[in-house]
Amino acid sequence: MGNLINDKNKQVTFLKQKLNMFLDMLEAIDPEHTDLDDIDRMIAVVDEMESKCKEFNHREC
């Protein structure tokens, strides 16, 4: 795994990057050809962002 991010600004930047990647993924999806695996991957990204938010919230900076 990577290094811990303890700086609040870096935490926000990390989350913004993850959110932008998710938005790019969402925009690229063709509803006609989306399957459950695609939706599962999107849910996993959202779950990861939620976990990171909780993790960052509990760290002391």
PDB file of N, CA, C and O in Angstrom, chain B, residues numbered from 101:
ATOM      1  N   MET B 101       0.820  -1.176   0.000  1.00  0.00           N
ATOM      2  CA  MET B 101       0.000   0.000   0.000  1.00  0.00           C
ATOM      3  C   MET B 101       0.863   1.238   0.000  1.00  0.00           C
ATOM      4  O   MET B 101       2.064   1.176   0.264  1.00  0.00           O
ATOM      5  N   GLY B 102       0.229   2.386  -0.304  1.00  0.00           N
ATOM      6  CA  GLY B 102       0.954   3.646  -0.342  1.00  0.00           C
ATOM      7  C   GLY B 102       1.171   4.222   1.042  1.00  0.00           C
ATOM      8  O   GLY B 102       0.780   3.647   2.059  1.00  0.00           O
ATOM      9  N   ASN B 103       1.802   5.368   1.040  1.00  0.00           N
ATOM     10  CA  ASN B 103       2.060   6.060   2.294  1.00  0.00           C
ATOM     11  C   ASN B 103       0.774   6.687   2.826  1.00  0.00           C
ATOM     12  O   ASN B 103      -0.141   7.006   2.067  1.00  0.00           O
ATOM     13  N   LEU B 104       0.726   6.856   4.140  1.00  0.00           N
ATOM     14  CA  LEU B 104      -0.422   7.504   4.753  1.00  0.00           C
ATOM     15  C   LEU B 104      -0.430   8.975   4.370  1.00  0.00           C
ATOM     16  O   LEU B 104       0.618   9.618   4.307  1.00  0.00           O
ATOM     17  N   ILE B 105      -1.615   9.498   4.115  1.00  0.00           N
ATOM     18  CA  ILE B 105      -1.765  10.911   3.809  1.00  0.00           C
ATOM     19  C   ILE B 105      -2.288  11.577   5.070  1.00  0.00           C
ATOM     20  O   ILE B 105      -3.431  11.359   5.471  1.00  0.00           O
ATOM     21  N   ASN B 106      -1.445  12.388   5.690  1.00  0.00           N
ATOM     22  CA  ASN B 106      -1.825  13.029   6.944  1.00  0.00           C
ATOM     23  C   ASN B 106      -2.143  14.510   6.781  1.00  0.00           C
ATOM     24  O   ASN B 106      -2.744  15.108   7.673  1.00  0.00           O
ATOM     25  N   ASP B 107      -1.759  15.104   5.678  1.00  0.00           N
ATOM     26  CA  ASP B 107      -2.023  16.514   5.423  1.00  0.00           C
ATOM     27  C   ASP B 107      -3.445  16.681   4.884  1.00  0.00           C
ATOM     28  O   ASP B 107      -3.821  16.039   3.904  1.00  0.00           O
ATOM     29  N   LYS B 108      -4.232  17.542   5.526  1.00  0.00           N
ATOM     30  CA  LYS B 108      -5.641  17.725   5.130  1.00  0.00           C
ATOM     31  C   LYS B 108      -5.770  18.149   3.671  1.00  0.00           C
ATOM     32  O   LYS B 108      -6.657  17.662   2.969  1.00  0.00           O
ATOM     33  N   ASN B 109      -4.909  19.039   3.202  1.00  0.00           N
ATOM     34  CA  ASN B 109      -4.979  19.488   1.802  1.00  0.00           C
ATOM     35  C   ASN B 109      -4.711  18.337   0.841  1.00  0.00           C
ATOM     36  O   ASN B 109      -5.360  18.228  -0.200  1.00  0.00           O
ATOM     37  N   LYS B 110      -3.757  17.479   1.188  1.00  0.00           N
ATOM     38  CA  LYS B 110      -3.456  16.322   0.341  1.00  0.00           C
ATOM     39  C   LYS B 110      -4.608  15.320   0.372  1.00  0.00           C
ATOM     40  O   LYS B 110      -4.892  14.664  -0.630  1.00  0.00           O
ATOM     41  N   GLN B 111      -5.268  15.204   1.522  1.00  0.00           N
ATOM     42  CA  GLN B 111      -6.425  14.312   1.630  1.00  0.00           C
ATOM     43  C   GLN B 111      -7.549  14.790   0.714  1.00  0.00           C
ATOM     44  O   GLN B 111      -8.166  13.993   0.008  1.00  0.00           O
ATOM     45  N   VAL B 112      -7.808  16.097   0.732  1.00  0.00           N
ATOM     46  CA  VAL B 112      -8.858  16.661  -0.119  1.00  0.00           C
ATOM     47  C   VAL B 112      -8.491  16.477  -1.584  1.00  0.00           C
ATOM     48  O   VAL B 112      -9.342  16.118  -2.398  1.00  0.00           O
ATOM     49  N   THR B 113      -7.235  16.719  -1.924  1.00  0.00           N
ATOM     50  CA  THR B 113      -6.775  16.534  -3.306  1.00  0.00           C
ATOM     51  C   THR B 113      -6.943  15.086  -3.745  1.00  0.00           C
ATOM     52  O   THR B 113      -7.402  14.821  -4.856  1.00  0.00           O
ATOM     53  N   PHE B 114      -6.576  14.154  -2.878  1.00  0.00           N
ATOM     54  CA  PHE B 114      -6.731  12.727  -3.180  1.00  0.00           C
ATOM     55  C   PHE B 114      -8.194  12.390  -3.469  1.00  0.00           C
ATOM     56  O   PHE B 114      -8.500  11.715  -4.453  1.00  0.00           O
ATOM     57  N   LEU B 115      -9.096  12.866  -2.603  1.00  0.00           N
ATOM     58  CA  LEU B 115     -10.518  12.575  -2.773  1.00  0.00           C
ATOM     59  C   LEU B 115     -11.075  13.234  -4.039  1.00  0.00           C
ATOM     60  O   LEU B 115     -11.912  12.646  -4.724  1.00  0.00           O
ATOM     61  N   LYS B 116     -10.621  14.440  -4.350  1.00  0.00           N
ATOM     62  CA  LYS B 116     -11.057  15.109  -5.579  1.00  0.00           C
ATOM     63  C   LYS B 116     -10.616  14.312  -6.807  1.00  0.00           C
ATOM     64  O   LYS B 116     -11.379  14.159  -7.762  1.00  0.00           O
ATOM     65  N   GLN B 117      -9.388  13.807  -6.778  1.00  0.00           N
ATOM     66  CA  GLN B 117      -8.895  13.001  -7.903  1.00  0.00           C
ATOM     67  C   GLN B 117      -9.721  11.731  -8.061  1.00  0.00           C
ATOM     68  O   GLN B 117     -10.085  11.357  -9.176  1.00  0.00           O
ATOM     69  N   LYS B 118     -10.016  11.069  -6.950  1.00  0.00           N
ATOM     70  CA  LYS B 118     -10.838   9.855  -7.007  1.00  0.00           C
ATOM     71  C   LYS B 118     -12.225  10.163  -7.555  1.00  0.00           C
ATOM     72  O   LYS B 118     -12.762   9.406  -8.364  1.00  0.00           O
ATOM     73  N   LEU B 119     -12.800  11.274  -7.112  1.00  0.00           N
ATOM     74  CA  LEU B 119     -14.124  11.664  -7.579  1.00  0.00           C
ATOM     75  C   LEU B 119     -14.101  11.980  -9.070  1.00  0.00           C
ATOM     76  O   LEU B 119     -15.012  11.592  -9.801  1.00  0.00           O
ATOM     77  N   ASN B 120     -13.079  12.673  -9.519  1.00  0.00           N
ATOM     78  CA  ASN B 120     -12.954  12.973 -10.950  1.00  0.00           C
ATOM     79  C   ASN B 120     -12.796  11.706 -11.783  1.00  0.00           C
ATOM     80  O   ASN B 120     -13.355  11.603 -12.875  1.00  0.00           O
ATOM     81  N   MET B 121     -12.035  10.745 -11.270  1.00  0.00           N
ATOM     82  CA  MET B 121     -11.892   9.469 -11.979  1.00  0.00           C
ATOM     83  C   MET B 121     -13.243   8.760 -12.059  1.00  0.00           C
ATOM     84  O   MET B 121     -13.585   8.173 -13.086  1.00  0.00           O
ATOM     85  N   PHE B 122     -14.011   8.818 -10.963  1.00  0.00           N
ATOM     86  CA  PHE B 122     -15.330   8.199 -10.955  1.00  0.00           C
ATOM     87  C   PHE B 122     -16.253   8.887 -11.960  1.00  0.00           C
ATOM     88  O   PHE B 122     -16.985   8.219 -12.689  1.00  0.00           O
ATOM     89  N   LEU B 123     -16.220  10.207 -12.000  1.00  0.00           N
ATOM     90  CA  LEU B 123     -17.058  10.946 -12.950  1.00  0.00           C
ATOM     91  C   LEU B 123     -16.678  10.621 -14.393  1.00  0.00           C
ATOM     92  O   LEU B 123     -17.549  10.492 -15.253  1.00  0.00           O
ATOM     93  N   ASP B 124     -15.377  10.489 -14.655  1.00  0.00           N
ATOM     94  CA  ASP B 124     -14.927  10.090 -15.995  1.00  0.00           C
ATOM     95  C   ASP B 124     -15.462   8.710 -16.355  1.00  0.00           C
ATOM     96  O   ASP B 124     -15.912   8.480 -17.478  1.00  0.00           O
ATOM     97  N   MET B 125     -15.408   7.795 -15.392  1.00  0.00           N
ATOM     98  CA  MET B 125     -15.910   6.441 -15.606  1.00  0.00           C
ATOM     99  C   MET B 125     -17.413   6.479 -15.893  1.00  0.00           C
ATOM    100  O   MET B 125     -17.901   5.788 -16.786  1.00  0.00           O
ATOM    101  N   LEU B 126     -18.125   7.281 -15.139  1.00  0.00           N
ATOM    102  CA  LEU B 126     -19.569   7.398 -15.296  1.00  0.00           C
ATOM    103  C   LEU B 126     -19.941   7.973 -16.667  1.00  0.00           C
ATOM    104  O   LEU B 126     -20.883   7.505 -17.308  1.00  0.00           O
ATOM    105  N   GLU B 127     -19.204   8.976 -17.103  1.00  0.00           N
ATOM    106  CA  GLU B 127     -19.468   9.585 -18.405  1.00  0.00           C
ATOM    107  C   GLU B 127     -19.162   8.641 -19.558  1.00  0.00           C
ATOM    108  O   GLU B 127     -19.787   8.724 -20.615  1.00  0.00           O
ATOM    109  N   ALA B 128     -18.205   7.746 -19.358  1.00  0.00           N
ATOM    110  CA  ALA B 128     -17.781   6.841 -20.423  1.00  0.00           C
ATOM    111  C   ALA B 128     -18.699   5.637 -20.589  1.00  0.00           C
ATOM    112  O   ALA B 128     -18.609   4.919 -21.585  1.00  0.00           O
ATOM    113  N   ILE B 129     -19.566   5.417 -19.635  1.00  0.00           N
ATOM    114  CA  ILE B 129     -20.415   4.223 -19.673  1.00  0.00           C
ATOM    115  C   ILE B 129     -21.522   4.389 -20.705  1.00  0.00           C
ATOM    116  O   ILE B 129     -22.202   5.414 -20.762  1.00  0.00           O
ATOM    117  N   ASP B 130     -21.677   3.374 -21.498  1.00  0.00           N
ATOM    118  CA  ASP B 130     -22.769   3.317 -22.461  1.00  0.00           C
ATOM    119  C   ASP B 130     -23.893   2.505 -21.825  1.00  0.00           C
ATOM    120  O   ASP B 130     -23.748   1.300 -21.618  1.00  0.00           O
ATOM    121  N   PRO B 131     -25.016   3.162 -21.513  1.00  0.00           N
ATOM    122  CA  PRO B 131     -26.103   2.449 -20.831  1.00  0.00           C
ATOM    123  C   PRO B 131     -26.582   1.208 -21.579  1.00  0.00           C
ATOM    124  O   PRO B 131     -27.063   0.255 -20.966  1.00  0.00           O
ATOM    125  N   GLU B 132     -26.450   1.222 -22.888  1.00  0.00           N
ATOM    126  CA  GLU B 132     -26.889   0.082 -23.700  1.00  0.00           C
ATOM    127  C   GLU B 132     -26.005  -1.149 -23.492  1.00  0.00           C
ATOM    128  O   GLU B 132     -26.442  -2.281 -23.698  1.00  0.00           O
ATOM    129  N   HIS B 133     -24.749  -0.910 -23.077  1.00  0.00           N
ATOM    130  CA  HIS B 133     -23.796  -2.020 -22.975  1.00  0.00           C
ATOM    131  C   HIS B 133     -23.225  -2.198 -21.572  1.00  0.00           C
ATOM    132  O   HIS B 133     -22.219  -2.885 -21.395  1.00  0.00           O
ATOM    133  N   THR B 134     -23.854  -1.588 -20.584  1.00  0.00           N
ATOM    134  CA  THR B 134     -23.379  -1.705 -19.208  1.00  0.00           C
ATOM    135  C   THR B 134     -23.897  -2.999 -18.598  1.00  0.00           C
ATOM    136  O   THR B 134     -25.076  -3.335 -18.716  1.00  0.00           O
ATOM    137  N   ASP B 135     -22.990  -3.717 -17.943  1.00  0.00           N
ATOM    138  CA  ASP B 135     -23.410  -4.953 -17.276  1.00  0.00           C
ATOM    139  C   ASP B 135     -23.182  -4.845 -15.771  1.00  0.00           C
ATOM    140  O   ASP B 135     -22.708  -3.820 -15.280  1.00  0.00           O
ATOM    141  N   LEU B 136     -23.514  -5.885 -15.060  1.00  0.00           N
ATOM    142  CA  LEU B 136     -23.397  -5.865 -13.608  1.00  0.00           C
ATOM    143  C   LEU B 136     -21.962  -5.690 -13.129  1.00  0.00           C
ATOM    144  O   LEU B 136     -21.732  -5.085 -12.081  1.00  0.00           O
ATOM    145  N   ASP B 137     -20.999  -6.207 -13.875  1.00  0.00           N
ATOM    146  CA  ASP B 137     -19.598  -6.030 -13.495  1.00  0.00           C
ATOM    147  C   ASP B 137     -19.213  -4.550 -13.509  1.00  0.00           C
ATOM    148  O   ASP B 137     -18.488  -4.083 -12.630  1.00  0.00           O
ATOM    149  N   ASP B 138     -19.703  -3.812 -14.514  1.00  0.00           N
ATOM    150  CA  ASP B 138     -19.431  -2.377 -14.586  1.00  0.00           C
ATOM    151  C   ASP B 138     -20.025  -1.654 -13.379  1.00  0.00           C
ATOM    152  O   ASP B 138     -19.373  -0.804 -12.773  1.00  0.00           O
ATOM    153  N   ILE B 139     -21.242  -1.992 -13.043  1.00  0.00           N
ATOM    154  CA  ILE B 139     -21.913  -1.370 -11.899  1.00  0.00           C
ATOM    155  C   ILE B 139     -21.208  -1.748 -10.598  1.00  0.00           C
ATOM    156  O   ILE B 139     -21.059  -0.909  -9.708  1.00  0.00           O
ATOM    157  N   ASP B 140     -20.777  -2.989 -10.482  1.00  0.00           N
ATOM    158  CA  ASP B 140     -20.036  -3.425  -9.292  1.00  0.00           C
ATOM    159  C   ASP B 140     -18.741  -2.646  -9.136  1.00  0.00           C
ATOM    160  O   ASP B 140     -18.367  -2.279  -8.023  1.00  0.00           O
ATOM    161  N   ARG B 141     -18.046  -2.388 -10.258  1.00  0.00           N
ATOM    162  CA  ARG B 141     -16.804  -1.608 -10.199  1.00  0.00           C
ATOM    163  C   ARG B 141     -17.087  -0.184  -9.729  1.00  0.00           C
ATOM    164  O   ARG B 141     -16.323   0.372  -8.940  1.00  0.00           O
ATOM    165  N   MET B 142     -18.170   0.403 -10.205  1.00  0.00           N
ATOM    166  CA  MET B 142     -18.522   1.764  -9.785  1.00  0.00           C
ATOM    167  C   MET B 142     -18.870   1.799  -8.297  1.00  0.00           C
ATOM    168  O   MET B 142     -18.470   2.721  -7.586  1.00  0.00           O
ATOM    169  N   ILE B 143     -19.597   0.817  -7.838  1.00  0.00           N
ATOM    170  CA  ILE B 143     -19.941   0.734  -6.415  1.00  0.00           C
ATOM    171  C   ILE B 143     -18.678   0.579  -5.580  1.00  0.00           C
ATOM    172  O   ILE B 143     -18.568   1.173  -4.508  1.00  0.00           O
ATOM    173  N   ALA B 144     -17.735  -0.203  -6.055  1.00  0.00           N
ATOM    174  CA  ALA B 144     -16.472  -0.395  -5.335  1.00  0.00           C
ATOM    175  C   ALA B 144     -15.704   0.920  -5.217  1.00  0.00           C
ATOM    176  O   ALA B 144     -15.105   1.197  -4.178  1.00  0.00           O
ATOM    177  N   VAL B 145     -15.718   1.723  -6.268  1.00  0.00           N
ATOM    178  CA  VAL B 145     -15.031   3.019  -6.226  1.00  0.00           C
ATOM    179  C   VAL B 145     -15.702   3.933  -5.203  1.00  0.00           C
ATOM    180  O   VAL B 145     -15.022   4.607  -4.430  1.00  0.00           O
ATOM    181  N   VAL B 146     -17.021   3.955  -5.197  1.00  0.00           N
ATOM    182  CA  VAL B 146     -17.757   4.778  -4.224  1.00  0.00           C
ATOM    183  C   VAL B 146     -17.477   4.282  -2.806  1.00  0.00           C
ATOM    184  O   VAL B 146     -17.275   5.087  -1.898  1.00  0.00           O
ATOM    185  N   ASP B 147     -17.464   2.977  -2.613  1.00  0.00           N
ATOM    186  CA  ASP B 147     -17.152   2.401  -1.295  1.00  0.00           C
ATOM    187  C   ASP B 147     -15.747   2.787  -0.850  1.00  0.00           C
ATOM    188  O   ASP B 147     -15.524   3.099   0.320  1.00  0.00           O
ATOM    189  N   GLU B 148     -14.800   2.766  -1.788  1.00  0.00           N
ATOM    190  CA  GLU B 148     -13.426   3.142  -1.463  1.00  0.00           C
ATOM    191  C   GLU B 148     -13.352   4.611  -1.050  1.00  0.00           C
ATOM    192  O   GLU B 148     -12.664   4.952  -0.089  1.00  0.00           O
ATOM    193  N   MET B 149     -14.057   5.475  -1.771  1.00  0.00           N
ATOM    194  CA  MET B 149     -14.066   6.895  -1.418  1.00  0.00           C
ATOM    195  C   MET B 149     -14.684   7.107  -0.036  1.00  0.00           C
ATOM    196  O   MET B 149     -14.190   7.914   0.752  1.00  0.00           O
ATOM    197  N   GLU B 150     -15.752   6.387   0.253  1.00  0.00           N
ATOM    198  CA  GLU B 150     -16.389   6.488   1.560  1.00  0.00           C
ATOM    199  C   GLU B 150     -15.429   6.032   2.658  1.00  0.00           C
ATOM    200  O   GLU B 150     -15.327   6.678   3.701  1.00  0.00           O
ATOM    201  N   SER B 151     -14.734   4.932   2.430  1.00  0.00           N
ATOM    202  CA  SER B 151     -13.773   4.431   3.418  1.00  0.00           C
ATOM    203  C   SER B 151     -12.649   5.437   3.651  1.00  0.00           C
ATOM    204  O   SER B 151     -12.235   5.663   4.788  1.00  0.00           O
ATOM    205  N   LYS B 152     -12.164   6.033   2.579  1.00  0.00           N
ATOM    206  CA  LYS B 152     -11.092   7.025   2.706  1.00  0.00           C
ATOM    207  C   LYS B 152     -11.575   8.245   3.473  1.00  0.00           C
ATOM    208  O   LYS B 152     -10.837   8.789   4.295  1.00  0.00           O
ATOM    209  N   CYS B 153     -12.804   8.684   3.217  1.00  0.00           N
ATOM    210  CA  CYS B 153     -13.363   9.824   3.957  1.00  0.00           C
ATOM    211  C   CYS B 153     -13.393   9.513   5.455  1.00  0.00           C
ATOM    212  O   CYS B 153     -12.998  10.340   6.277  1.00  0.00           O
ATOM    213  N   LYS B 154     -13.857   8.335   5.795  1.00  0.00           N
ATOM    214  CA  LYS B 154     -13.915   7.936   7.201  1.00  0.00           C
ATOM    215  C   LYS B 154     -12.513   7.850   7.793  1.00  0.00           C
ATOM    216  O   LYS B 154     -12.267   8.310   8.908  1.00  0.00           O
ATOM    217  N   GLU B 155     -11.596   7.253   7.032  1.00  0.00           N
ATOM    218  CA  GLU B 155     -10.214   7.110   7.495  1.00  0.00           C
ATOM    219  C   GLU B 155      -9.580   8.480   7.730  1.00  0.00           C
ATOM    220  O   GLU B 155      -8.958   8.714   8.766  1.00  0.00           O
ATOM    221  N   PHE B 156      -9.744   9.383   6.760  1.00  0.00           N
ATOM    222  CA  PHE B 156      -9.168  10.720   6.892  1.00  0.00           C
ATOM    223  C   PHE B 156      -9.805  11.474   8.054  1.00  0.00           C
ATOM    224  O   PHE B 156      -9.134  12.245   8.741  1.00  0.00           O
ATOM    225  N   ASN B 157     -11.067  11.255   8.269  1.00  0.00           N
ATOM    226  CA  ASN B 157     -11.796  11.942   9.335  1.00  0.00           C
ATOM    227  C   ASN B 157     -11.265  11.546  10.712  1.00  0.00           C
ATOM    228  O   ASN B 157     -11.328  12.336  11.654  1.00  0.00           O
ATOM    229  N   HIS B 158     -10.743  10.332  10.827  1.00  0.00           N
ATOM    230  CA  HIS B 158     -10.281   9.833  12.121  1.00  0.00           C
ATOM    231  C   HIS B 158      -8.784  10.041  12.356  1.00  0.00           C
ATOM    232  O   HIS B 158      -8.278   9.760  13.443  1.00  0.00           O
ATOM    233  N   ARG B 159      -8.082  10.533  11.340  1.00  0.00           N
ATOM    234  CA  ARG B 159      -6.640  10.787  11.508  1.00  0.00           C
ATOM    235  C   ARG B 159      -6.421  12.150  12.133  1.00  0.00           C
ATOM    236  O   ARG B 159      -7.172  13.100  11.908  1.00  0.00           O
ATOM    237  N   GLU B 160      -5.378  12.208  12.916  1.00  0.00           N
ATOM    238  CA  GLU B 160      -4.979  13.500  13.465  1.00  0.00           C
ATOM    239  C   GLU B 160      -3.998  14.154  12.490  1.00  0.00           C
ATOM    240  O   GLU B 160      -3.066  13.520  11.997  1.00  0.00           O
ATOM    241  N   CYS B 161      -4.235  15.420  12.234  1.00  0.00           N
ATOM    242  CA  CYS B 161      -3.341  16.167  11.332  1.00  0.00           C
ATOM    243  C   CYS B 161      -2.746  17.345  12.062  1.00  0.00           C
ATOM    244  O   CYS B 161      -1.967  18.101  11.483  1.00  0.00           O
TER     245      CYS B 161
END
